Amino acid sequence: MSNVNVKGIEFTTIDGEKASMDDYAGHAVLVVNVASECGLTPQYEGLQELADDYRDRGFFVLGFPCNQFMGQEPGDESAIKDFTSGKYGITFPLSSKVDVNGEGQHPLYAELTKTADADGEAGDVQWNFEKFLISPQGEVVGRFRPKVEPGADELIDAIEEQLPV
């Protein structure tokens, strides 16, 4: 378990509203940087399944659209929302577009990237669909690289360990 905690970190929703990680206190949360034109974009389907399967047990998926990886999220918030709801039926919360690495890195990702993955590596997000699991106490308890599918056993097991209900 890491000492990284994301309590109180604010972000803007895809609809332009203010939100905070405190809004999810007491819940397990999977934070994922997402993109609409990536080879991994079909992971949206599995992420929505996770959101649906575990919603009643105190779990949320939060998607953070990012255009830092080969320009694979070129649209504005309206286009992203239309694409995700139209093509994948996404109902889980999405943020406005953010930078997950570099000079303009969103404060949430500045904290998340301090957490190491299963191989002990922390640092920059490698690609779209990197996943961070947050405990009901706001601690970052897992980091899963982009190719870990939403239905992967190691991710499901980690989520189930954090479910408050």
Buried (B, 14 or more C-beta within 10 A) or exposed (E): EBEBBBBEBEBBBBEEEEBBBEBBEEBBBBBBBBBBBBEBBEBBBBBBEBBBEBBEBBBBBBBBBBBBBEEBBEBEBEEBBEBBEEEBEBEBBBBBBBBBBEEEBBBBBBBBBBBBBEEEEEEBBBBBBBBBBBBBEBBBBBBBBBEBBBBBEEBBEBBEEBBEE
